[in-house]
């Protein structure tokens, strides 16, 4: 099974340290991490989405991230 999650970070500058600590805690479960930040007309905004490709179902990671941010999940057999 492949699990991909998207985490919506509404204030990247404020939450980056806490977010990174959580990812480090579950680092062995993360295969790929992609960060997508929002921008408008030459201005980099302070929000973005992080996509994570997980090695397992990632439920513990999803539960912890969901306490702080919006998380969307895709699962493929």
N, C-alpha and C positions, 0 to 999 in steps of 0.2 A: 504494500500500500504506500502511496505517496501522499503526504499532507503538505499543503502550501497554505500559509497564513499571511494575511495582510494586516498590518497594525497602523492605524491612523493616528499620527502624532500631530496634535493641534498647536503645540508650542515646542518646537524642537530644541531651542536654546535652553529653555527651562527644564525640560525633562530628559535631556540626553544622558546625563550621568546615571540617573536611576535606571533608565532603559538599558544602557550598556551593562550595568551591574547584573540585571536580570538575564541578558543574553549571555554574559560570561558564565553565570551559574549553570545555564543549560547548553553551553557551547558544544558539548559532545553530541547533542541531538540535532544540531543545525548543520545541514549540508551546504546551503548557499544562502547568502544574505544580499539583498539588493535594496538600495535606498533611492527613493524617488521624491525629490522635493518640488514643491509647487513654485512656479514663477509666473510673473506677468510682465510683459513689455520691459525687459532689461532689469527687472527688480526680482530678487530672490526673496520669496516669502518664508515665514517662519513656521510653515507646516509641511508635512510630507507623509508619505506612506513607505513603510518598510515591508518588503516581501521576504519571507523565510521559507525555504524548502527544508522540511524536517525528515530525519531518518526514521522516525517512528510516528505514532499518532500525535505526540506532542501535547497530550491533554494537560499535564502539569504546567508546562510552559504557557499554554493557552489560558489556563485558569489564572495564573499569576499575572499575565499581561492584561487580562480582561478586568482585573481590579482597578486598573489605572487608565486604560485606553480602549477604544473601540477595536475589536478584532473580528475579522471575517475569515472563514475557513473553507478551503476546497480539499476534497479527498478523492483520490483516484485509486481504483483497484488495480 
